[in-house]
Amino acid sequence: MPVEPPPSRWAFPPPAAFPDGDVVALGADLAPGTLLAAYRRGLFPMPSDGPGSPPLWFSPVRRGVLPLTGLVVSRSLRRSCRRFEIRVDTAPAGVIDGCADPARPSGWIDDDVRAAYLRLHELGWVHSVEVWRQGRLVGGLYGVAIGGLFAGESMFHRETDASKVALVALVELLRDQHADTRLLDVQWSTPHLASLGVVEVPRPVFLRRLAAALPLPSPFD
């Protein structure tokens, strides 16, 4: 079971006070209690500038979510799923480092973010879904699991389809007796994610679904 950290010394605005844009707040820290308080309120952080800069806290007006019955799995992706081995929580640092590869465009995972999410993993809140082939980590994803919420943070691949295979494995893990209420958050939709079944929902809808999902048991417990 995850360990509840000390509460945050920072207070986030209530959803009724969120501004019209995606950015809700600036500042605070990346302590475990702060991060959990943010995710429970529908927020997630991203660096505002360089290393050591205060984080920005986002609650997108149009939120990207993946319905657990809506994942699009092509025939070629089904074949790819048979080529790889799936593991969970055996190499979270390797997955985060793969996602933070400086060669990737628009990278945002710096040392502070890496350390913060590895601390949350040690407490049982961050989980990695890993794709392996011949003993080598070739793809994966990681995110924050709180009750019935899985907040996907990032994914990577070193072989074709490896990140998609991780997503298929995650969806299969979340498809249990609570699947209708679970919430798979991907933050924003992109053309690539939309091709896999991600849809956009208005912020109020996301927050209502979040409130329903949080009391559920986590499939990672």
Salt bridges, closest charged atoms under 4 A:
GLU4 OE2 - ARG40 NH1 2.91
ASP29 OD2 - ARG9 NE 3.95
GLU85 OE2 - ARG87 NE 2.91
ASP89 OD2 - HIS127 ND1 2.64
ASP97 OD1 - ARG114 NE 2.51
GLU159 OE1 - ARG133 NE 2.75
GLU159 OE2 - ARG136 NH1 3.52
ASP161 OD1 - LYS164 NZ 3.88
ASP176 OD2 - ARG182 NH2 2.74
ASP185 OD2 - ARG63 NH2 2.89
GLU200 OE1 - ARG62 NE 3.74
